[in-house]
Amino acid sequence: MEKKWWHQAVVYQIYPRSFYDSNGDGIGDLKGIIDKLDYLKILGINVIWLSPVNTSPMDDNGYDISDYENIASEFGTLDDMECLIQEAAKRDIKIVMDLVINHTSDEHPWFIASKSSRCHPKRHWYIWRKGKDEITPPNNWASWFTRSAWEYDPDSKEYYLHLFSKKQPDLNWANPEVRQALYDLMGFWIAKGIGGFRMDVINLIGKPSDYPDGALTDLGVVGMDHFCNHSLTHEYLREMHQKVLANHDLLTVGETPLVTPYEAKLYTHPMRKELGMIFQFEHMDVDKDNAFSEKKPLDLVGLKRIMTRWQEEIYPDGWNSLYWNNHDQARIVSRFGNDQEYRVESGKMLATTLHFMLGTPYIYQGEEIGMTNTYFKSIEEYNDLMDHHKYDVMTKDMGLSHSEAMDRIQPFSRDNARTPFHWDTSLNAGFSTGTPWLPVNDNHLTINAKMALEDNRSIFYHYQKLIKLRRNSEYSNTIVYGKHTLLLDDDPHIYAYKRSYKNQTILVISNFSEHHQNISLNEQVITPIIHNYDTAPQDLQKAILRPYESIAYLVY
Ligand code: NOJ
């Protein structure tokens, strides 16, 4: 596989609403991001993925766009965006934009026109169907945020499809005019100098023309068997590549629910000319049965099996991303680590475990300082529309009590990731001088960027070192392209694997438990590369790992 600049990149995701508020309105903004670019430069990343900043009524915090070529007023102006791209470039950082084009906002002029009349030329820019009968939608598909994926329009007596909220109608990709309009807006942003696109739920764009009922299995959302990974999606992506991406050297990452490594290769094989890499979710489902179930303890053997499949089955036919966190996931120290006594150790352990793997790593804001979940007590405190949907289903359809529903919502709520970033110990963690749109976590007095920067043993500096090892060190080739081999497959507490490239081999060992664990491995240590306690065991034939201890070694 030809080497690409983004193989060796480390990406930092910013959720603009929650990063830094420069004007005191309680909402993070573009000027705030510009103010903090030096912080990211110190961390060492070279790409920022910016969650959506386009004009939006914010039903889903920007994942519902009403003007693709403009900036939401709470985030700033087009000038601010251009300034951000330029200021980032001065620091060798590229900006990857979130491209939300499976759907628009219902307040987008295209949808307003489409809804205005069955005869409007833009009617078929969206997906309109008659019901099965007067009261039954066209099929049984559900959406992520509502029980049915169809919303009835009494004026035209037809339903439109929305795989997310009813304010996020799905575009009709089967219509070439729609595709061209989307390619044009991509060109608009490419001309402004962005470094790539993160494509929101891009494997949902192709839909079967007969809209059949979905199987009632536990896949997740009813209908996924029809609207995920349709062959038309691949056609559209190849067309997009040919018409827009081919002449630019951009990072493209497709968010793709319900994919297998085989499908991932279809999306990312260089010869197929679709995408650079994808985000898959299999490892994020390891501690739950479905979106409505309880949190299960981490099954490390299961996690290793999943991660290893993705490590060993894709490259060199395709490329993958690596992540523990994003704006849709709970905080990883609270989830797979320990956010109390061993927060620092487990934060570093999780980072080491992931950052020596094959793929492009993504760090989500706050992960580098070990930010934790926030558990709101009442459903009203949660902002995220998905939590409200889940609460409704759990209490009304599933018959759970309020506290049972909250116990299921709290550990996975997307708001865990969305509380404001902790800059320092001042008012509102230094995020805003106004009232933050989502409450700041109380633990900002002990967990914040200022203290992390002043402590050379902080999680921040551990990430900084991992990024440097990958991007610019004698180990870079092995970390970026080395062959992956899992060791101790069945050990329920230890995650151990090797990466080998030419004559160099790196061994990573991580203790995922809060207890001491004995290990015995035949590998001979040359030198430790990075570790999270002051010392690292030297004799791996007979070693004891401390709680959440993690070491990467150079070995013979
Ligand atoms: C995936 C995004 O990551 C999520 O935040 C959003 O709610 C849905 N797509 C809908 O755009």
Residues whose N, C-alpha, C, O or C-beta is under 5 A from the ligand:
A	BS01	NOJ	D60 Y63 F164 D200 V201 D328
